[in-house]
Amino acid sequence: MGGLGYLYAQRGQGGQGGGMTNLDGEFVPTPADADEETEFVFARLAYRPDASARWGPGAWMIDAPKAERHFLQGVRRLTSIHARSMEQFLRATDAELFDYPWLYVVEPGQWSLSDEEAATLREYLLRGGTMITDDFHGTIEWAYFLRGLRKIFPERPVVEIDGHDAVFHTLYDIDERFQVPGVQMLYSGQPYEQDGVEPHWRGVYDDKGRLMVIINFNMDLGDAWEHADLPEYPEKFTAVAYRFGINYIVYAMTH
């Protein structure tokens, strides 16, 4: 069974005692309030990866669902945002995509978008949606990511986000930005992957100056969320990853 079908099958066991199995084979129980109606839901894009994707068909669900569930508990504790404690997985072609104004994409250096998916994402973003990309690294993955992004927005430039941009100053003033490494740092001894030495915060803006696409390149916020309870993973990376994520949510809900 492909990655999307497998994960939907696993999470079909709703209610008390239900749950899903992540890519590492760990069973993650369903939160008791998984069906709560809230003002914010963490939506993750399910996509078909390129044939050369290093993580295979499961590329889009790296770190799921622990990354979301750890992070969402932080959102609930640290803000007044009424956030659902369980994530939502969506294909670009799902009709309900437009019900979720915040869309997270992991490992976009491996995505492969059809013309229909690209056109739908373009409409979604132009109509007010915000897409956050994370956990891709180096020259090769940037090229694959850009190929997909160019299908969505062939005419719009990708630019470095200025440190004074509102996205860094919605709830938290993030004046010091540094690379957020994946958990691989604990055994590789280096904070970067492949040739992705320098972190970048890049974006695509609409005609009114609103960020439609927030690009976290050469970093791994998802790992910092997922491993927030891992003693070996440095707290400073988890702390700033939470601040970035919360700012992105507030930005998306107010712009």
JOWOWO-V434688 format. One record per residue. N is the residue number from 1. RES is the residue in one letter. SS is DSSP state (hx for helix, st for strand, lp for the rest). D_FIRST is the distance of its C-alpha to the first C-alpha in Angstrom with 2 decimals. Layout:
BEGIN
n->N res->RES ss->SS d_first->D_FIRST
n->N res->RES ss->SS d_first->D_FIRST
END
This chain:
BEGIN
n->1 res->M ss->lp d_first->0.00
n->2 res->G ss->lp d_first->3.82
n->3 res->G ss->hx d_first->6.66
n->4 res->L ss->hx d_first->8.17
n->5 res->G ss->hx d_first->6.13
n->6 res->Y ss->hx d_first->5.66
n->7 res->L ss->hx d_first->9.30
n->8 res->Y ss->hx d_first->10.56
n->9 res->A ss->hx d_first->9.61
n->10 res->Q ss->hx d_first->11.41
n->11 res->R ss->lp d_first->14.27
n->12 res->G ss->lp d_first->14.85
n->13 res->Q ss->lp d_first->17.35
n->14 res->G ss->lp d_first->20.29
n->15 res->G ss->lp d_first->23.88
n->16 res->Q ss->lp d_first->25.67
n->17 res->G ss->lp d_first->23.70
n->18 res->G ss->lp d_first->20.27
n->19 res->G ss->st d_first->18.15
n->20 res->M ss->st d_first->14.95
n->21 res->T ss->st d_first->13.92
n->22 res->N ss->lp d_first->14.27
n->23 res->L ss->lp d_first->13.16
n->24 res->D ss->lp d_first->16.14
n->25 res->G ss->lp d_first->15.15
n->26 res->E ss->lp d_first->17.95
n->27 res->F ss->st d_first->17.99
n->28 res->V ss->st d_first->19.60
n->29 res->P ss->st d_first->21.41
n->30 res->T ss->lp d_first->21.77
n->31 res->P ss->lp d_first->25.27
n->32 res->A ss->lp d_first->27.76
n->33 res->D ss->lp d_first->28.66
n->34 res->A ss->lp d_first->25.18
n->35 res->D ss->lp d_first->26.30
n->36 res->E ss->lp d_first->29.64
n->37 res->E ss->lp d_first->30.92
n->38 res->T ss->lp d_first->31.91
n->39 res->E ss->lp d_first->33.24
n->40 res->F ss->st d_first->30.53
n->41 res->V ss->lp d_first->26.76
n->42 res->F ss->lp d_first->24.81
n->43 res->A ss->st d_first->22.27
n->44 res->R ss->st d_first->19.65
n->45 res->L ss->st d_first->18.32
n->46 res->A ss->st d_first->14.64
n->47 res->Y ss->lp d_first->14.68
n->48 res->R ss->lp d_first->13.06
n->49 res->P ss->st d_first->14.61
n->50 res->D ss->lp d_first->17.00
n->51 res->A ss->lp d_first->16.12
n->52 res->S ss->lp d_first->18.47
n->53 res->A ss->lp d_first->17.03
n->54 res->R ss->lp d_first->17.86
n->55 res->W ss->lp d_first->15.08
n->56 res->G ss->hx d_first->12.26
n->57 res->P ss->hx d_first->9.56
n->58 res->G ss->hx d_first->10.62
n->59 res->A ss->hx d_first->14.20
n->60 res->W ss->hx d_first->14.85
n->61 res->M ss->hx d_first->14.32
n->62 res->I ss->lp d_first->16.64
n->63 res->D ss->lp d_first->19.08
n->64 res->A ss->lp d_first->17.46
n->65 res->P ss->lp d_first->18.66
n->66 res->K ss->hx d_first->21.73
n->67 res->A ss->hx d_first->23.17
n->68 res->E ss->hx d_first->23.43
n->69 res->R ss->hx d_first->24.67
n->70 res->H ss->hx d_first->27.27
n->71 res->F ss->hx d_first->28.42
n->72 res->L ss->hx d_first->28.70
n->73 res->Q ss->hx d_first->30.90
n->74 res->G ss->hx d_first->33.10
n->75 res->V ss->hx d_first->33.30
n->76 res->R ss->hx d_first->34.40
n->77 res->R ss->hx d_first->36.98
n->78 res->L ss->hx d_first->38.37
n->79 res->T ss->lp d_first->38.63
n->80 res->S ss->lp d_first->39.56
n->81 res->I ss->lp d_first->36.33
n->82 res->H ss->lp d_first->34.77
n->83 res->A ss->st d_first->31.15
n->84 res->R ss->lp d_first->28.30
n->85 res->S ss->lp d_first->27.04
n->86 res->M ss->lp d_first->23.34
n->87 res->E ss->lp d_first->21.43
n->88 res->Q ss->st d_first->19.84
n->89 res->F ss->st d_first->16.79
n->90 res->L ss->st d_first->17.51
n->91 res->R ss->st d_first->16.61
n->92 res->A ss->lp d_first->19.80
n->93 res->T ss->lp d_first->19.90
n->94 res->D ss->lp d_first->19.77
n->95 res->A ss->hx d_first->23.26
n->96 res->E ss->hx d_first->23.78
n->97 res->L ss->hx d_first->23.53
n->98 res->F ss->hx d_first->27.33
n->99 res->D ss->hx d_first->27.75
n->100 res->Y ss->lp d_first->26.76
n->101 res->P ss->lp d_first->29.36
n->102 res->W ss->st d_first->27.82
n->103 res->L ss->st d_first->24.57
n->104 res->Y ss->st d_first->23.31
n->105 res->V ss->st d_first->21.40
n->106 res->V ss->st d_first->20.45
n->107 res->E ss->lp d_first->20.29
n->108 res->P ss->hx d_first->21.44
n->109 res->G ss->hx d_first->22.60
n->110 res->Q ss->hx d_first->19.12
n->111 res->W ss->st d_first->18.48
n->112 res->S ss->lp d_first->18.61
n->113 res->L ss->lp d_first->20.02
n->114 res->S ss->lp d_first->20.60
n->115 res->D ss->hx d_first->24.15
n->116 res->E ss->hx d_first->23.28
n->117 res->E ss->hx d_first->21.58
n->118 res->A ss->hx d_first->24.57
n->119 res->A ss->hx d_first->27.06
n->120 res->T ss->hx d_first->25.66
n->121 res->L ss->hx d_first->25.68
n->122 res->R ss->hx d_first->29.18
n->123 res->E ss->hx d_first->30.36
n->124 res->Y ss->hx d_first->28.82
n->125 res->L ss->hx d_first->30.68
n->126 res->L ss->hx d_first->33.88
n->127 res->R ss->lp d_first->34.00
n->128 res->G ss->lp d_first->34.08
n->129 res->G ss->lp d_first->30.60
n->130 res->T ss->st d_first->30.27
n->131 res->M ss->st d_first->27.40
n->132 res->I ss->st d_first->27.34
n->133 res->T ss->st d_first->25.66
n->134 res->D ss->st d_first->25.39
n->135 res->D ss->lp d_first->24.40
n->136 res->F ss->st d_first->24.88
n->137 res->H ss->lp d_first->27.60
n->138 res->G ss->hx d_first->29.90
n->139 res->T ss->hx d_first->30.98
n->140 res->I ss->hx d_first->27.88
n->141 res->E ss->hx d_first->25.55
n->142 res->W ss->hx d_first->28.35
n->143 res->A ss->hx d_first->28.53
n->144 res->Y ss->hx d_first->24.84
n->145 res->F ss->hx d_first->25.22
n->146 res->L ss->hx d_first->28.44
n->147 res->R ss->hx d_first->27.05
n->148 res->G ss->hx d_first->24.67
n->149 res->L ss->hx d_first->27.50
n->150 res->R ss->hx d_first->29.88
n->151 res->K ss->hx d_first->27.78
n->152 res->I ss->hx d_first->28.30
n->153 res->F ss->lp d_first->31.90
n->154 res->P ss->lp d_first->33.46
n->155 res->E ss->lp d_first->36.92
n->156 res->R ss->lp d_first->36.78
n->157 res->P ss->lp d_first->37.66
n->158 res->V ss->lp d_first->35.77
n->159 res->V ss->st d_first->38.44
n->160 res->E ss->st d_first->39.05
n->161 res->I ss->lp d_first->39.42
n->162 res->D ss->lp d_first->43.01
n->163 res->G ss->lp d_first->43.67
n->164 res->H ss->lp d_first->45.73
n->165 res->D ss->lp d_first->42.96
n->166 res->A ss->hx d_first->42.49
n->167 res->V ss->hx d_first->38.87
n->168 res->F ss->hx d_first->40.28
n->169 res->H ss->lp d_first->42.92
n->170 res->T ss->lp d_first->41.52
n->171 res->L ss->lp d_first->41.55
n->172 res->Y ss->lp d_first->41.84
n->173 res->D ss->lp d_first->44.03
n->174 res->I ss->lp d_first->41.95
n->175 res->D ss->lp d_first->44.67
n->176 res->E ss->lp d_first->43.42
n->177 res->R ss->lp d_first->40.04
n->178 res->F ss->lp d_first->38.55
n->179 res->Q ss->lp d_first->35.33
n->180 res->V ss->lp d_first->32.72
n->181 res->P ss->lp d_first->30.97
n->182 res->G ss->lp d_first->27.63
n->183 res->V ss->lp d_first->27.67
n->184 res->Q ss->lp d_first->27.66
n->185 res->M ss->hx d_first->31.37
n->186 res->L ss->hx d_first->32.02
n->187 res->Y ss->hx d_first->31.36
n->188 res->S ss->hx d_first->32.04
n->189 res->G ss->lp d_first->35.26
n->190 res->Q ss->lp d_first->34.84
n->191 res->P ss->lp d_first->33.81
n->192 res->Y ss->lp d_first->32.21
n->193 res->E ss->lp d_first->29.29
n->194 res->Q ss->lp d_first->29.70
n->195 res->D ss->lp d_first->32.83
n->196 res->G ss->lp d_first->32.35
n->197 res->V ss->lp d_first->35.58
n->198 res->E ss->lp d_first->36.89
n->199 res->P ss->lp d_first->35.16
n->200 res->H ss->st d_first->35.37
n->201 res->W ss->st d_first->35.19
n->202 res->R ss->st d_first->34.95
n->203 res->G ss->st d_first->34.62
n->204 res->V ss->st d_first->34.81
n->205 res->Y ss->st d_first->37.49
n->206 res->D ss->lp d_first->38.27
n->207 res->D ss->lp d_first->41.76
n->208 res->K ss->lp d_first->43.10
n->209 res->G ss->lp d_first->42.06
n->210 res->R ss->lp d_first->39.05
n->211 res->L ss->st d_first->36.16
n->212 res->M ss->st d_first->33.09
n->213 res->V ss->st d_first->30.92
n->214 res->I ss->st d_first->31.52
n->215 res->I ss->st d_first->30.37
n->216 res->N ss->st d_first->30.24
n->217 res->F ss->st d_first->30.24
n->218 res->N ss->lp d_first->30.49
n->219 res->M ss->st d_first->29.81
n->220 res->D ss->lp d_first->27.18
n->221 res->L ss->hx d_first->28.01
n->222 res->G ss->hx d_first->24.62
n->223 res->D ss->hx d_first->25.37
n->224 res->A ss->hx d_first->28.83
n->225 res->W ss->hx d_first->27.56
n->226 res->E ss->hx d_first->24.90
n->227 res->H ss->lp d_first->27.47
n->228 res->A ss->lp d_first->30.42
n->229 res->D ss->lp d_first->31.05
n->230 res->L ss->lp d_first->30.91
n->231 res->P ss->lp d_first->34.58
n->232 res->E ss->lp d_first->34.21
n->233 res->Y ss->lp d_first->32.88
n->234 res->P ss->lp d_first->36.03
n->235 res->E ss->hx d_first->36.79
n->236 res->K ss->hx d_first->38.27
n->237 res->F ss->hx d_first->34.93
n->238 res->T ss->hx d_first->33.26
n->239 res->A ss->hx d_first->36.35
n->240 res->V ss->hx d_first->36.40
n->241 res->A ss->hx d_first->32.66
n->242 res->Y ss->hx d_first->33.23
n->243 res->R ss->hx d_first->36.21
n->244 res->F ss->hx d_first->34.40
n->245 res->G ss->hx d_first->31.59
n->246 res->I ss->hx d_first->34.15
n->247 res->N ss->hx d_first->36.30
n->248 res->Y ss->hx d_first->33.46
n->249 res->I ss->hx d_first->32.83
n->250 res->V ss->hx d_first->36.57
n->251 res->Y ss->hx d_first->36.95
n->252 res->A ss->hx d_first->34.23
n->253 res->M ss->hx d_first->35.79
n->254 res->T ss->hx d_first->39.32
n->255 res->H ss->lp d_first->39.13
END
